[in-house]
Amino acid sequence: MAELESVGVLEKKYSRRTFIKGVIATGATVSSASYIVPGPNGLRAATVQSSTERLITLRVNGQDRRVDVLPHETLAMTLRYKLNLTGTKLGCDRAECGACTVLIDGVNQYGCSILTHQVRGREVTTIEGLEDADTGELSVVQQAVMDEGGFQCAFCAPGFIMSMTAMVNQNPNVTREEARHALSGNLCRCADYDKILTCAMRAAELARSV
Amino acid sequence: MAERLVGADISPPDLRAKITGRARYAEDFRAPGMVFMKLLLSPMPHCRVRNVDTSRAMALPGVIDIMRASEVGEPSDRPSEEMLTDEPKYEGEPILAVAAVDEETAAAAIELIDLDLEPLPFVLDPLDSLRPGGPNAYVGGNQFSGQDGWTEYKWSQAEFDAIERGEMPNPLDMPVQWEKGDVDAAFAEADYILTEPVVHQSLTHHPMEPRSTMAYWENGRPFVYVSTQSAQRTKMSMAGALDVDPEEMTFVAEYCGGGFGSKIPGHTHMALAPRMSQKIGRPVMHRVTRYEENYIGRARPGFQSWVKMGFRADGKVTAIDLIIVQESGAYGASDYNSAANIADLAFTPENMRFRGVSMYTNTPPKAAQRGPGGAQIISMLEPLHDKGMREVGVDRLQGRFLNAPVEGATFGPRNSELTSIHAREALMEGAEAFDWETKIAMSGQREGSKVYGVGFGLSPFTAGSRGYDGLMVIRPDGRLYVYQGVGNLGTHSIADTVRPGAELLGLNWDQVEVIWGDSSRGMPRTSIQAGSQTTHAHTRANYAAAEDALRKIRLVASRRLGGSPNAYNVDNGVVSGPGGRMSFAQVAEAAIQMGGELDGSTLPDTISERETVPAAQRLAGQGLMGVATDNYGGSGSIYSWQSGFALIQLDHETGVVDILEYVGWADCGVVIHPRSLNAQQLGGSIQGMGMAMTQRWVFDSRYGVPFANRLYTARPPGFHDVPLQMTAGAVGIPDPQTPIGAKGIGEPSVGAGAAALNMAVMDAMGGNCLCRTPLTPDIILAELEGRPGPWNRLEQLVG
């Protein structure tokens, strides 16, 4: 993260306008319930919004996953309640805490603030996708956290680890100051910031040695 | 030789699950046929539900049922919180619950419910309720006792006139008051007297994980998945709320995404999902959103206070006169009592008077928040003490050293004693790590519009308790299985409290399995995970069980191999002595064959019959059992100490504070897990900085509704709010009254961090004490520019 993201990029990633545009494009309306979860498969009733699910294919953790998705459904909800990938946490429901951070084509984004329909054809990576599925080998960031004993309650950990992953992939020579900036979109209420930065620096060190 | 476990950095056994997404918090559990519940929150700060029409909601396809207050509690005029209510006492209090096939439908149904509400008078600021003729939070009054029921407590106009004149009021009949020494005489002899009104804001806990619950019933037995700080204690309170035998319930609390006092024995609303599930016969997920967490998630009570401190010319504090009016929310709080005790303990005035009143208000419920009472009072008094040192011309650090307690100090109205005190060591070792001499030379120096400030705090809090049970089994695989009833709230105590006992048994850490978070596995009688007591309480309980296990291992060895039991020693999972050696695996098998007390077939009558016995009975016959109660005894309260030192820059043009450096130093006895200890110190200190600076409670005083109800409006500190690198360490002197020597540390750090920041800001303003929180830029700027802010100086919630 040697250079800052431009305001334009941030706007495109996170702004309410982009989010609403996505909703409009998919033909749904935004209501106060727009961050709310649909039920498990087979239990759906017609809702007041008369919205209908569409079967789509998502690319998640290297696998094609077929899933029924509502037009206004957020990626975090699809992951958690349709694909049972509960490692992605919901801490605030709206882009304040970063607990739901996932990678979209390698870029860290808030899963609560991106519509599932918007990630069709893109590579989604969640915390469950970092460990080598065959060998059980941890990613360099996960290994760094193990080495340094990172996190306390760890509810924020998956989000931080995804942001750290994007960070070391982009710049394994990151400095402590740059790492702080790169991770500033994630909140840790236990305020384990000092140790998280130490983990980040260890992760960068491991990434350089790979 | 087996490895040393105490004092080593060992990553906790749950870490891999936490970082791979496998760790399951309450909202991560699923059950076939699971439906969703949502709460209808009161839109008014105080009202009575005249009528509810649910017909349109029930007609919505997908809506399953609605639960009302009358189904989960009895109407009462006592200030006791129920799960649902027809007389909400704060905006956001749950009125009813809706179950539907999905959360969206439940939310849509809530919108279709027609409510007929009768608005009632409300009050947000305690001082408003204290005024003659002022409003009360309850219809019956603003004070409640079991004996007298509801009464009104008001100050006379004379008190408010005194406040207007900038004086300390002198109410004579405060509900709580105590005095020790001769306060008036001490003030008469004092060389310098300081009197200040001080306001400490209320603020929400906001743990990262909202308090979601999932529950279902099978064959009349509840299965509940909860977010809670404690495990066994919460299991017992949940069983009470559901009116079931605790042993008939499967209670799962494997992970907790933070609580900070807001989820101690669970929480009031955790029983709603199981009650709804019982009603509708379906598994129920109650996902709590951040917005809802703001209302039902608890908050720290704020104080409006007056402090009078008397100083001798040599810097000794000789008297403190303290008045606290506590903003106690809808259902009360008791922080002000511990605040007064800690003021006495931390500054050793010898002459002290405390007068306090807890005022009900129509704001979200209050609860202990990390260092309850202590964090507020240390944050408030350290800057005043510092001001006193400046006035009498005593070195700031030396003056604090002088007024810190030493071994044998007593405090509070009952002259309580402590097991050990190394406050001065924590202060001076912290100062050295901070490089006090260099930093204090920077105090007041200007770089452009920015001015350096240096501050510190010395903060005590409770750190232990006694008398709980430990339970462990060495199985025929040769490994030690330790059954923990403590909650997994991020402090690593599920594992760290096992270490001294495992070390006694001569085990390496990879020979130890910790079992936690699921009551069906067996949980012994356990403390609540609050008051920083777990490290002290459960190193002792597990050590007692380990001593029991060691006695039994030696007994088995002597029976099988001959010789005296005491001639056998353990190391690396092997017991050896005059007759030869046995592996722990062989010992476990022999114990099962021998039966009796050795494998838990018979149990000691000292352990808790209601809690530990059922847990131990589940495990009987599985191996060699260690089970015992902590009978180590001890006298006096158990407290730990935290010093904190901050170097800041205050921008006099923008009012923005930049915290450049922070050092924390603890007196918490023997250090079990250095890395985790440092994380507790620094994390707690940063929470204190958030309490003092970034988290701001703002209410609309006209309608009684909070504006700061999300993370971005009541913002906990983020990466850019804290120094790039921080330092922590510990005194490390063992507490003599516990065989392990270790005490807890979670709580005192909040007061230390807040005090250090408050004092540093004061220092950067040339010693001008703002004497209120939060220290947001607009408040600081108004003070710097000498203009009135958009708030009344004593106002509680419009900070």
Interface residues (C-beta under 8 A of the other chain):
Chain A: S32 A33 Y35 I36 V37 P38 G39 P40 L43 R44 A45 A46 T47 V48 Q49 R80 N84 L85 T86 G87 T88 K89 L90 G91 C92 D93 R94 E96 C97 A99 T126 I127 E128 L130 E131 L138 Q142 V145 M146 E148 G149 G150 F151 Q152 C153 A154 F155 C156 A157 P158 I161 R176 E177 R180 H181 L183 S184 N186 L187 C188 R189 C190 A191 D192 Y193 D194 K195 L197
Chain B: D9 I10 S11 P12 L15 R16 K18 I19 T20 G21 R22 A23 R24 Y25 E27 D28 R30 G33 M34 V35 F36 L60 P61 G62 A100 V101 D102 E103 E104 T105 A107 A108 E111 H206 P207 M208 E209 P210 Y255 C256 G257 G258 F260 R287 T289 R290 Y291 L489 G490 T491 H492 R675 S676 N678 A679 Q680 L682 G683 G684 S685 I686 Q687 G690 R710 L711 Y712 P716 P717 G718 F719 H720 V722 L724 Q725 M726
